[in-house]
Amino acid sequence: ELEAVVVAGQSILAGLPDPLILLDGEARIVRANPAAEALFEGPLAGRDLFAVLRAPPVMEAVDAVLGGGAGRVVEVFLPVPVERIFSVRVEPLSAPAADGTAALLTLHDLTHVRRADRMRADFVANASHELHTPLSTLIGFIETLQGPARDDAEARARFLAIMHDQATRMARLVADLLSLSRIELNEHTAPATPVDVGKVLRGVVATLQLKAAARDMEIVLGVPPPGPELALRTPGDAAALDALPPVLGDADELAQVLQNLIDNAIKYGRAGTPVGIAAWVVPPAPARRLAGPALAVAVIDRGEGIPRPHLPRLTERFYRVDTARSRDLGGTGLGLAIVKHILNRHRGRLDIASVPGVGSAFTVYLPLAPGAPGDRRHKSDMAS
């Protein structure tokens, strides 16, 4: 019976998701669960804790607990194997165990929590700054119009035009903030309506044709998928969009994704160059975290390109490669964040490729609707 209890205890220890270490009265490791050995990359039994976990706050907590003190919790940065943030709890046993265990040490990974906290704080600070700047401009011009420029018709017209631009900028920012909030609220609920992406694409392109024409740019539909060098071969085959299989989604949200991406391509592409739109079906790809077949839609521009270090951060709120240029072009810094959250809701993903001096390709992957052409999932899988 005692053996059964020991086996059960070992099974519980092994099944715990958080790293757990049992210590004797000299801070030597009696035993550790698999999560702890995976974290520290090797067997731990018999080793001195402080040779494994070199963090002064942890050392102080362990010394205090083994010296008869109450349990303690400390938060530390650990470079294992990359820097992460852990909450470390040290608790004494009421009496030493038969194997010499005198204290338990557990580690709970707080990296994502702290990163989310930091992102929220940054978001509030950035939103406040983005709203404060145009508001300050408006207040300054209003005060000028109430004083020195009251009777100056030319100055009044110029100031009113600037005030209109600043108010429009604030309106765009507020609209994007509200849109992002609404999308995040519904992000856990995947849409279930079949959507004709080809039809959505045509509608979005129609609304942006004038903007493209103003920069002497052409939006080319149905170009081949972009290769590693982002070659943009035109003309395209627009008729191919009519044969695209449906995806499960929200047509308005997918239109917003495509509008943001194509609008960016027009703004940041070189004047007089084409913007290519490619669409094709891709098979399941674990590397892209696609469990089933998906519809890929790529927006390819001929701009300056984006340096590689910036690519992972492009979907962060208010992140800009060139802040001044983005603001001059009317950007709020939220467009790609909105794209990311909409795709999260659709269980899709966004890939970004860029070649400096050549251009960029933003590729959206959307799971096909079950039973759509190109979806080879077994009927029993779809039923479940």
Secondary structure, DSSP 8 states (H G I E B T S, - for coil): -HHHHHHHHHHHHHH-SS-EEEE-TTSBEEEE-HHHHHHTTS--TTSBHHHH---HHHHHHHHHHHTT---EEEEEEEESSSEEEEEEEEEE-SS--TT---EEEEEEE-HHHHHHHHHHHHHHHHHHHHHHHHHHHHHHHHHHHHTTTTT-HHHHHHHHHHHHHHHHHHHHHHHHHHHHHHHHHTTTS---EEE-HHHHHHHHHHHHHHHHHHTT--EEES-----TT-----S--GGGGGG---EEE-HHHHHHHHHHHHHHHHHHB-TT--EEEEEEEE--BGGGTBSS-EEEEEEEE-BS---GGGGGGTTSTT--SSHHHHHHTT--S-HHHHHHHHHHHTT-EEEEEEETTTEEEEEEEEEB-TTSTT----HHHHH-
